[in-house]
Amino acid sequence: MALTKYERRNRIRMRIRKIVSGTTENPRLSVFRSNKAIYAQLINDLTGETIAHASSNDKNFADLTDSKVEMAKRVGILIAERAQSKSISTCTFDRGGYLYHGRVKSLAEGAREGGLKF
């Protein structure tokens, strides 16, 4: 019985989520990648609240025509800026079941450039 792409990603995602968890001081940087956009959230898993978020659908990116990889890097820099404004400097990275490659890797590098440590 072959797994669909969605089922496979969800299985990997759950395996990661057993290990990775966020707190107030060290939130979880969660990544979601769709075909057109990429989203990032800083999440406190103890209270279940989103501390900060950024996506390539934000108003800041409306006039840009960069590639998806460049947009992901800009989203990483933006989430790092929003984290810095809430005095967060470290986080744990949750790749959401995606391979650490391409847009996910670019977002992580952008967040590191912006000042987040993970």
CORVENMO-V106595 format. One record per backbone hydrogen bond with DSSP energy under -0.5 kcal/mol. CO is the residue of the C=O (numbers start at 1). NH is the residue of the N-H. E is the energy in kcal/mol with one decimal. If there is no record, write none. Layout:
# CORVENMO-V106595
((CO | NH | E) (CO | NH | E))
This chain:
# CORVENMO-V106595
((4 | 8 | -2.4) (5 | 9 | -2.2) (6 | 10 | -2.4) (7 | 11 | -2.0) (8 | 12 | -2.1) (9 | 13 | -2.7) (10 | 14 | -2.3) (11 | 15 | -1.8) (12 | 16 | -2.1) (13 | 17 | -2.5) (14 | 18 | -1.2) (16 | 19 | -1.3) (16 | 20 | -2.8) (22 | 45 | -0.8) (22 | 46 | -0.6) (26 | 23 | -1.8) (27 | 92 | -2.4) (28 | 30 | -1.0) (28 | 43 | -2.6) (29 | 94 | -2.9) (30 | 41 | -2.1) (32 | 34 | -0.5) (32 | 39 | -3.1) (37 | 34 | -2.6) (38 | 56 | -1.9) (39 | 32 | -2.4) (40 | 54 | -2.3) (41 | 30 | -2.8) (41 | 43 | -0.6) (42 | 51 | -3.2) (42 | 52 | -1.0) (43 | 28 | -2.6) (43 | 45 | -0.8) (44 | 48 | -1.6) (44 | 49 | -1.2) (49 | 44 | -2.7) (49 | 51 | -0.6) (52 | 42 | -2.9) (54 | 40 | -2.8) (55 | 58 | -1.4) (58 | 61 | -1.3) (59 | 62 | -1.3) (61 | 64 | -0.9) (67 | 71 | -2.3) (68 | 72 | -2.1) (69 | 73 | -1.8) (70 | 74 | -2.1) (71 | 75 | -2.3) (72 | 76 | -2.1) (73 | 77 | -2.0) (74 | 78 | -2.4) (75 | 79 | -2.6) (76 | 80 | -1.7) (77 | 81 | -2.1) (78 | 82 | -2.3) (79 | 83 | -2.0) (80 | 84 | -2.5) (81 | 85 | -2.0) (82 | 86 | -0.7) (83 | 86 | -0.8) (83 | 88 | -2.4) (84 | 87 | -1.8) (89 | 117 | -2.1) (90 | 27 | -0.5) (92 | 29 | -3.6) (93 | 95 | -0.6) (94 | 31 | -1.5) (95 | 98 | -1.5) (99 | 101 | -2.1) (101 | 104 | -1.2) (102 | 106 | -2.3) (103 | 107 | -2.3) (104 | 108 | -2.0) (105 | 109 | -2.4) (106 | 110 | -2.3) (107 | 111 | -2.2) (108 | 112 | -2.1) (109 | 113 | -2.3) (110 | 114 | -2.0) (111 | 115 | -0.5) (111 | 116 | -2.4) (112 | 115 | -0.9) (117 | 91 | -2.2))
